[in-house]
Amino acid sequence: MGKIVIVPEEYEHQSNLEPKDVLEEEKEKPDFSLFYVFSMVMAIIFLFKLTDLQVVQSAKYQYLAEGNRIRSRDIFAPRGIIYDRNGQVLAQNIASFNLEIYPADLPKEKESRQEIYKKIEDTSKINTPDIKERIEKEGLFSIEPIILKENLSRDEALYLKVKYHDVMGVEVAYRPSRQYQTTPGLSHFLGYIGKISEKELVEKPTYQMNSWLGKTGLEFIYEDILKGTNGKKQMEVDSKGYIQRVLADLPPKSGNNIYLGLDLDLQKETAFALEEMIKQLNVKNAVAIAMDPRDGSILTMVSLPSYDNNIFTQGLNPEEYQKLLNDPSKPLINRAIAGVYPAGSTVKPFIASAALQEKTISEKTTLDTSIGEIRIGEWVFPDWKRHGVTDVKKAIAESNDIFFYALGGGYEKIKGLGIERMDKYLQLFGFNKETGIDLNGEEEGLIPSPEWKKKVKKESWYLGDSYHLAIGQGDFLATPLELLNAIWAVANGGELLKPHLIKYESDQNGNIGKEFPKQIIRKDFIEGNNLRIVREGMRQTVTEGSARQLVDLPASVAGKTGTAQFDKSDRTHAWFIGFAPYENPEIAVVVLVEAGGEGHTAAVPVARKMFEKYFSKTSNSNKQD
């Protein structure tokens, strides 16, 4: 029998719906399939990112987290020391203390920072607004120290160290500073160090905002040797910025020392003699240099007036610096290398060398100069006295102007060199060009020529111009170092050398590094026999001529005086150039006293003191040996 099925009422009711109504009811039901898919995708992305952060990049973020609690401090390297040839200190390091603040280590709360600013004001006499402006203009996240007060005394540094030992971000920092020997003249070539400028920071990216570096002189030239390598200390700090432990401590490496050819005792004696002379003559400016003609090393260099370079390491304010710049005596100028002057009769040994080399005269050539002047038409070229019959050696010894007029432009039986050949040989002796000494700020002199005169003065070249050049007057200009550079080429037999101050560098253990031997610019441009004749004439200057004050020294001296007119008045510069011993030179000197009058009265006495000091030292050294 068939089974009876009872249909529920709800289905019975649905069975009565029209097909259209069923479709509409189905459409009204919400579809969650897209939502489920989107949720699944987001979950997968989240899990992937979480895995990446926790596993793949965990080391990176751990490092960044460490950076938030690790602070680095630079330990500044002491600069190398500068010594003279005998090991006497010329520039050294001394302890210096600064009050510094590290913005990144200050409290994040404004009130806490204000308390620190107020404490600094109370103990250091710096106004709170100034402190806040200097610190916060750099940003509170800066890890570079801001120097609030420099060059603290040792007592003040100890006092502030106690006061700030528990203050976040404030330190009393030790930094090596520089101290220089104060003998006059040293500052011009030692130079000084100073804070790095914004321009220098761009040029030297390995330096920092608070770095110090050489600004002038040897400190500038040999910066890479002297500066050393900074150390670094890494410290772990807590959330409040207090140091918990030192993680790493890399000590600084001191810069290398440099040894000069300079003799400090000779420098002192030269400076004293020069100061006494300008005081006696009531003038202000003078120069004296000595060097060893065997290798070109500078033995002494004094330019007066001088200045104290220690003021630059102690924080020179703009007003004091401007006062130095505006000083009419120009103490910052190193006249030894940057002063250009008419050379007067000191040029005569080089004109004589040229005439002998070109064979316009010989050792036996004579000229009767008893007339006392040369007349060319309406022009008169006088001598300072009547000399009579003269050869080249006597002309050098007595500074005979007429004889040298003849050498330069021609007169009677002597055919002159002419301007082209005078220019040629003066350049061979190193004039009209920087010597290349290891100092910045060197100037070059001037050798006039027809082309130069036409261009600058809009005038033609005349015979009188050649006459004037042959006696070191007219437009001829030279630095004291150019003259000395030239005279040692006569003294050493014809080698024009590149002068230098440094002899060698060494590390802190005394191990010698780079050495700086003599450098020959040119040689053999004048035959040895011709230089012998000139040297004999310079020796006669001492035995019979204008430098007889030097005749009784323990070593034989050869030299040449000079008296150079420098303006339309009768004022003259006083010169002397010379060397000793005459037979085998060890020292060559140049002395200039600006507006000092005649060479034999102002320059020669200073040269005598220099020779006496040098040979007394060498004599004592020989006795000890």
MOHU-V841926 format. One line per field, one symbol per residue. burial: I if it has 24 or more other C-alpha atoms within 12 Angstrom, else O. Layout:
burial = ???
//
This chain:
burial = OOOOOOOOOOOOOOOOOOOOOOOOOOOOOOOOOOOOOOOOOOOOOOOOOOOOOOOOOOOOOOOOOOOOIIIIIIIIIIIIIIIIIOOOIIIIIOOIIIIIIIIIIIIOOOOOIOOIIOOIOOOIOOOIOOIIOIIIOOOIOOIIIIIIIIIIOOOOIOOIIOOIOOIIIIIIIIIIIIIIIIIIIIIIIIIIIIIOOOOOOOOOOOIOIIIIIIIIIIIIIIIIIIIIIIOOOIIIIOOOIIIOOOOOOOOOOIIIIIIIIIIIIIIIIIIIIIIIIIOOOOIIIIIIIIIIIIIIIIIIIIIIIIIIIIIIIIIOOOOOOOOIOOOOOIIIIIIIIIIIIIIIIIIIIIIIIIIIIIOIIIIOIIIIIOOOIIOOOOOOIIIOOOIOOIIIIIIIIIIIIIIIIIIIIIIOOIIIIIIOIIIIIIIIIIIIIIIIIIIIIIIIIIIIIOOOOOOOOOOOIOIIIIIIIIIIIIIIIIIIIIIIIIIIIIIIIIIIIIIIIIIIIIIOOOOOOOOIOIOIIOOOIIOOOIIIIIIIIIIIIIIIIIIIIIIOIOIIIIIIIIIIIIOOOOOIIIIIIIIIIIOOIIIIIIIIIIIIIIIIIIIIIIIIIIIIIIIOOOOOOOOOO
//
